[in-house]
Amino acid sequence: MDQAGPQTREEIARDVQRLWQESAYFWDKHRATIAEMFAPLTDALIESAHIAAGHSVLDVGGGVGEPSLTIAKVVGPGGTVTCTDPIAPMIQSAEREAQRRGLHNMKFQQCPAESLPIPDDQFAAAVARLSAMFFADPPAALREILRVVKPGGRVSFVVWAPAEMNPFFYVITNVVDQYLPSPPTDPDAPGAFRFAEGGKLASLLRETGAVQVDERLLQFHIQADLPLKKFWTLRSELSDTLREKAKKLSSEQLAQIEQEVTAAAQPFFPNNQMNYPAAVIVVTGQA
């Protein structure tokens, strides 16, 4: 996102939406692997937000359906889950999957987090799994989320901890950056590690009106039934950053990068199955 001056909220939203529009197909393609990879994060959100049978829950930035689909089973027929995302193909994919699974307690809404077309005080809880980092206007988004949660209801967010704690990312960037270095980034711009600094999202959540705000580091393993030879394809298809860089590299360079990434990733594929140590920050508060 190269700009001469600061971007407006609308410009940021357009950039984010363009990249995620392009990502939707691949996130649908890899949905089973992604669900397996991030199941521990879904479990953490359910626990932190105290989600239980009969609850009404909002999922902000639910993408192709998780954690909404898992939460729908937890709240059962007496509860509801509203899955929101600003990207139409993402929401359409989530809705198709809910229909395929026969889940009738789910609602779907295409909308940005900063403008939820939902009345006040509707939900017992709200969650956002690895989506808050991409909000166009985080304070506005947090205020909106708190607005639609009932007083005393819980809000819980999972965001990435620092890159150095997440080899799932750095085994790629350490290689790719040798061929095409990443430009300096604004730490407050949308990106995977926007809230990796301890206390950053928690402070913002307090400032926007939440109480009883808590933050904890969650260490887990990104595990999936994925062989080593398919890792580069998974990462290069899911990452908008990698897709953008790939456009600037030759086919020979990309082939060499894939070879080097595969070698660097090998220690994280015991028995030829993906198993990366990883870390996220879980931030929870009350409306």
JOBELTA-V532528 format. One record per pair of residues at least 12 apart in sequence whose C-alpha atoms are under 6 Angstrom apart, sorted by the first residue. I is the first residue (numbers start at 1). GAP is how many residues later the second one is. D is the distance in whole Angstrom. If there is no record, write none. Layout:
i:I gap:GAP d:D
i:I gap:GAP d:D
This chain:
i:9 gap:127 d:6
i:12 gap:124 d:6
i:13 gap:123 d:5
i:19 gap:221 d:6
i:24 gap:65 d:6
i:24 gap:66 d:5
i:26 gap:212 d:6
i:36 gap:188 d:6
i:37 gap:185 d:5
i:37 gap:186 d:5
i:37 gap:187 d:6
i:42 gap:25 d:6
i:49 gap:105 d:5
i:49 gap:107 d:6
i:52 gap:23 d:5
i:53 gap:21 d:6
i:53 gap:22 d:4
i:53 gap:23 d:6
i:54 gap:21 d:5
i:54 gap:24 d:4
i:54 gap:25 d:4
i:55 gap:20 d:6
i:55 gap:24 d:5
i:55 gap:69 d:6
i:56 gap:23 d:5
i:56 gap:24 d:5
i:56 gap:25 d:6
i:56 gap:67 d:5
i:56 gap:68 d:5
i:57 gap:24 d:5
i:57 gap:66 d:5
i:57 gap:67 d:6
i:57 gap:68 d:5
i:57 gap:69 d:6
i:58 gap:23 d:6
i:58 gap:24 d:5
i:58 gap:68 d:4
i:59 gap:24 d:5
i:59 gap:67 d:6
i:59 gap:68 d:5
i:59 gap:69 d:6
i:60 gap:24 d:5
i:60 gap:68 d:5
i:61 gap:23 d:6
i:61 gap:24 d:4
i:61 gap:70 d:5
i:62 gap:21 d:6
i:62 gap:22 d:6
i:62 gap:23 d:6
i:63 gap:22 d:6
i:63 gap:27 d:5
i:64 gap:26 d:5
i:64 gap:29 d:5
i:64 gap:30 d:4
i:65 gap:29 d:4
i:80 gap:25 d:5
i:80 gap:26 d:6
i:81 gap:25 d:5
i:82 gap:24 d:6
i:82 gap:25 d:5
i:82 gap:26 d:6
i:83 gap:25 d:5
i:84 gap:24 d:6
i:84 gap:25 d:5
i:84 gap:26 d:6
i:85 gap:25 d:5
i:85 gap:26 d:6
i:86 gap:24 d:5
i:86 gap:25 d:4
i:86 gap:26 d:5
i:113 gap:28 d:5
i:114 gap:26 d:5
i:114 gap:27 d:4
i:120 gap:27 d:6
i:120 gap:28 d:4
i:121 gap:27 d:5
i:121 gap:28 d:5
i:121 gap:29 d:4
i:122 gap:26 d:5
i:122 gap:27 d:6
i:122 gap:28 d:6
i:123 gap:26 d:5
i:123 gap:27 d:6
i:124 gap:26 d:6
i:124 gap:29 d:5
i:125 gap:28 d:5
i:125 gap:29 d:5
i:125 gap:30 d:6
i:126 gap:29 d:5
i:127 gap:28 d:6
i:127 gap:29 d:5
i:127 gap:30 d:6
i:128 gap:29 d:5
i:129 gap:28 d:6
i:129 gap:29 d:5
i:130 gap:28 d:5
i:130 gap:29 d:5
i:133 gap:57 d:6
i:133 gap:58 d:6
i:133 gap:59 d:6
i:133 gap:61 d:6
i:134 gap:56 d:5
i:134 gap:57 d:6
i:143 gap:65 d:6
i:146 gap:141 d:5
i:151 gap:136 d:5
i:152 gap:134 d:5
i:152 gap:135 d:5
i:153 gap:133 d:6
i:153 gap:134 d:6
i:154 gap:131 d:6
i:154 gap:132 d:4
i:155 gap:129 d:6
i:155 gap:130 d:5
i:156 gap:127 d:6
i:156 gap:128 d:4
i:157 gap:125 d:6
i:157 gap:126 d:5
i:158 gap:123 d:6
i:158 gap:124 d:5
i:159 gap:121 d:6
i:159 gap:122 d:5
i:160 gap:33 d:6
i:160 gap:36 d:6
i:160 gap:120 d:4
i:161 gap:35 d:4
i:161 gap:118 d:5
i:161 gap:119 d:4
i:161 gap:120 d:6
i:162 gap:34 d:5
i:166 gap:112 d:5
i:172 gap:89 d:6
i:210 gap:75 d:6
i:210 gap:76 d:5
i:210 gap:77 d:5
i:211 gap:74 d:6
i:211 gap:75 d:5
i:212 gap:73 d:5
i:212 gap:74 d:6
i:213 gap:71 d:6
i:213 gap:72 d:4
i:214 gap:69 d:6
i:214 gap:70 d:5
i:215 gap:67 d:6
i:215 gap:68 d:4
i:216 gap:65 d:6
i:216 gap:66 d:5
i:217 gap:63 d:6
i:217 gap:64 d:5
i:218 gap:61 d:6
i:218 gap:62 d:5
i:218 gap:63 d:6
i:219 gap:59 d:6
i:219 gap:60 d:4
i:220 gap:58 d:5
i:221 gap:55 d:5
i:221 gap:56 d:5
i:221 gap:57 d:5
i:222 gap:53 d:5
i:222 gap:54 d:5
i:223 gap:51 d:5
i:223 gap:52 d:4
i:224 gap:50 d:5
i:225 gap:48 d:6
i:226 gap:47 d:5
i:226 gap:48 d:6
i:227 gap:45 d:5
i:227 gap:46 d:5
i:228 gap:44 d:6
